[in-house]
Amino acid sequence: MDVMTDTFEDKIRSLDDRSILILDDDRPFRSRLARALEKRGFDVTEAETVAEGAAAVDRAPPAFAVVDMRLEDGSGLDVLRELKEKRPEAKAIILTGYGNITTAVSAVKLGAVDYLAKPADADEICAALFAGPDGRPEAPENPMSADRVRWEHIQRVYELCDRNVSETARRLNMHRRTLQRILAKRAPK
């Protein structure tokens, strides 16, 4: 186990309230993240929709939240807004695969402590939740390259289009043959 994880586990164990809500409609990602955060000491509640997230906040507003921006039934910002009304001191992070400045500003104005691009791992999330007074966690030791970020985005859109090359190319505003060449290559490092 690395030093960073040990530090987070110590911080989490010292908390009076270790409750955390994970709101994400990507079930495999949500489950992996829930297991990783439980191992670090959090008491995890999972939700898949805005309605489930809002119900979880109504039942017991958590001390922490990891909220996906875009969900099938609406925006995760609605759940963040409700959480901040019920528990203003709660620390929340917004995750998204579709980041832009406007949504980042909206998330921060609603009280998110950070805005992370998917796929974020448990250590990145803990670093954001426990960031210092300047509000910035340390830079990742091995960040994804720009090519890898682009490749991940293309893969996500491709999956959202049910692996339809023509539709994916249209949505990405790219030539179909160019997309086919990119899809045929291995993921960049």
C-alpha positions as CSV (number, residue, x, y, z in Angstrom):
1,M,0.0,0.0,0.0
2,D,1.4,3.4,-0.9
3,V,2.0,6.3,1.4
4,M,-0.7,8.4,-0.1
5,T,-3.4,5.8,0.6
6,D,-2.1,5.4,4.2
7,T,-2.4,9.2,4.7
8,F,-6.0,9.2,3.3
9,E,-7.0,6.3,5.5
10,D,-5.6,8.0,8.6
11,K,-7.5,11.2,7.7
12,I,-10.7,9.3,7.0
13,R,-10.5,7.3,10.3
14,S,-10.1,10.5,12.2
15,L,-13.4,11.9,10.9
16,D,-16.6,11.9,13.1
17,D,-18.8,11.4,10.0
18,R,-17.4,9.2,7.2
19,S,-20.5,9.2,5.0
20,I,-20.1,9.6,1.3
21,L,-22.6,9.5,-1.5
22,I,-21.4,8.3,-4.9
23,L,-23.9,9.4,-7.6
24,D,-23.0,8.0,-11.1
25,D,-25.0,6.2,-13.8
26,D,-21.9,4.2,-14.9
27,R,-22.5,1.1,-12.7
28,P,-19.1,-0.6,-13.1
29,F,-17.2,2.7,-12.4
30,R,-19.5,3.5,-9.4
31,S,-19.0,0.0,-8.0
32,R,-15.2,0.1,-8.3
33,L,-15.1,3.6,-6.8
34,A,-17.4,2.5,-3.9
35,R,-15.2,-0.5,-3.1
36,A,-12.0,1.6,-3.2
37,L,-13.5,4.3,-0.9
38,E,-14.9,1.7,1.5
39,K,-11.4,0.2,1.8
40,R,-10.1,3.6,2.7
41,G,-12.7,3.9,5.5
42,F,-15.7,5.7,4.1
43,D,-19.3,4.7,4.7
44,V,-20.5,4.6,1.1
45,T,-24.0,5.1,-0.3
46,E,-24.5,4.5,-4.0
47,A,-27.1,6.1,-6.3
48,E,-27.6,5.8,-10.0
49,T,-30.1,8.6,-10.8
50,V,-30.9,12.2,-9.7
51,A,-34.0,10.9,-8.0
52,E,-32.0,8.2,-6.0
53,G,-29.3,10.8,-5.2
54,A,-31.9,13.3,-3.9
55,A,-33.6,10.6,-1.9
56,A,-30.3,9.6,-0.3
57,V,-29.6,13.3,0.6
58,D,-33.1,13.7,2.1
59,R,-32.7,10.5,4.2
60,A,-29.2,11.4,5.6
61,P,-27.2,14.2,4.0
62,P,-23.6,12.8,3.7
63,A,-20.5,14.6,4.8
64,F,-19.0,14.0,1.3
65,A,-20.3,13.4,-2.2
66,V,-18.9,12.4,-5.6
67,V,-21.4,13.4,-8.2
68,D,-21.5,12.8,-11.9
69,M,-22.5,15.9,-13.9
70,R,-24.7,14.2,-16.5
71,L,-27.1,11.5,-15.6
72,E,-29.8,9.9,-17.6
73,D,-32.6,11.7,-15.6
74,G,-30.9,15.1,-15.3
75,S,-28.0,17.0,-13.9
76,G,-25.9,16.0,-10.8
77,L,-25.8,19.7,-10.0
78,D,-29.4,19.4,-8.8
79,V,-28.3,16.9,-6.2
80,L,-25.3,19.0,-5.3
81,R,-27.6,22.0,-4.8
82,E,-29.9,20.0,-2.5
83,L,-27.0,18.6,-0.5
84,K,-25.6,22.1,0.1
85,E,-29.0,23.3,1.3
86,K,-29.3,20.4,3.8
87,R,-25.7,20.3,4.8
88,P,-23.7,23.4,3.8
89,E,-20.4,22.1,5.2
90,A,-20.5,18.9,3.0
91,K,-17.6,18.5,0.6
92,A,-18.6,17.5,-2.9
93,I,-16.7,16.8,-6.1
94,I,-18.2,16.9,-9.5
95,L,-17.1,14.2,-12.1
96,T,-17.7,14.6,-15.8
97,G,-16.6,13.2,-19.1
98,Y,-17.8,16.4,-20.8
99,G,-15.9,19.1,-19.1
100,N,-16.1,22.8,-20.0
101,I,-15.5,26.1,-18.2
102,T,-19.2,26.9,-17.8
103,T,-20.1,23.7,-16.0
104,A,-17.0,23.9,-13.9
105,V,-17.9,27.4,-12.8
106,S,-21.5,26.3,-12.1
107,A,-20.2,23.4,-10.0
108,V,-17.9,25.5,-7.9
109,K,-20.5,28.2,-7.4
110,L,-22.9,25.6,-6.0
111,G,-20.2,24.5,-3.5
112,A,-18.2,21.7,-5.2
113,V,-14.6,21.6,-3.8
114,D,-13.3,20.4,-7.2
115,Y,-14.3,19.3,-10.7
116,L,-12.5,16.2,-12.0
117,A,-12.6,14.6,-15.4
118,K,-13.6,10.9,-15.6
119,P,-12.2,8.5,-15.1
120,A,-10.9,9.7,-11.7
121,D,-9.6,7.2,-9.3
122,A,-10.1,7.0,-5.5
123,D,-6.7,8.6,-4.7
124,E,-7.5,11.6,-7.0
125,I,-10.9,12.0,-5.3
126,C,-9.4,11.8,-1.8
127,A,-6.8,14.3,-2.8
128,A,-9.5,16.7,-3.9
129,L,-11.6,16.1,-0.8
130,F,-8.7,16.7,1.6
131,A,-7.0,19.5,-0.4
132,G,-5.2,22.1,1.7
133,P,-6.4,25.6,2.4
134,D,-5.5,26.9,-1.1
135,G,-8.0,24.4,-2.4
136,R,-5.7,22.7,-4.8
137,P,-4.5,19.1,-4.5
138,E,-1.0,18.2,-5.6
139,A,-0.6,17.6,-9.3
140,P,-0.8,13.9,-10.2
141,E,2.5,12.1,-10.5
142,N,1.6,10.5,-13.8
143,P,-1.1,12.5,-15.5
144,M,-2.8,11.3,-18.7
145,S,-1.2,12.6,-21.9
146,A,-3.3,14.9,-24.1
147,D,-3.4,12.0,-26.7
148,R,-4.8,9.6,-24.0
149,V,-7.4,12.1,-22.9
150,R,-8.6,12.5,-26.5
151,W,-8.6,8.8,-27.0
152,E,-10.7,8.2,-23.9
153,H,-13.2,10.9,-25.0
154,I,-13.5,9.3,-28.4
155,Q,-14.0,5.8,-26.9
156,R,-16.7,7.2,-24.6
157,V,-18.6,8.8,-27.4
158,Y,-18.2,5.6,-29.5
159,E,-19.7,3.6,-26.7
160,L,-22.6,6.1,-26.2
161,C,-23.3,5.8,-29.9
162,D,-23.6,2.0,-29.5
163,R,-20.3,1.5,-31.4
164,N,-21.7,3.1,-34.5
165,V,-18.7,4.6,-36.4
166,S,-20.8,6.9,-38.6
167,E,-22.8,8.4,-35.8
168,T,-19.7,8.8,-33.6
169,A,-17.8,10.5,-36.4
170,R,-20.8,12.9,-36.9
171,R,-21.0,13.8,-33.2
172,L,-17.2,14.3,-33.0
173,N,-17.3,16.4,-36.3
174,M,-14.6,14.1,-37.7
175,H,-14.3,12.1,-41.0
176,R,-15.4,8.5,-40.6
177,R,-12.2,7.1,-42.0
178,T,-10.1,9.2,-39.6
179,L,-12.2,7.8,-36.8
180,Q,-11.8,4.3,-38.0
181,R,-8.0,4.7,-38.0
182,I,-8.0,6.1,-34.5
183,L,-10.3,3.2,-33.3
184,A,-8.0,0.6,-34.9
185,K,-4.9,1.9,-32.9
186,R,-4.0,0.9,-29.4
187,A,-4.6,3.4,-26.6
188,P,-1.8,6.0,-26.2
189,K,0.0,6.1,-22.9
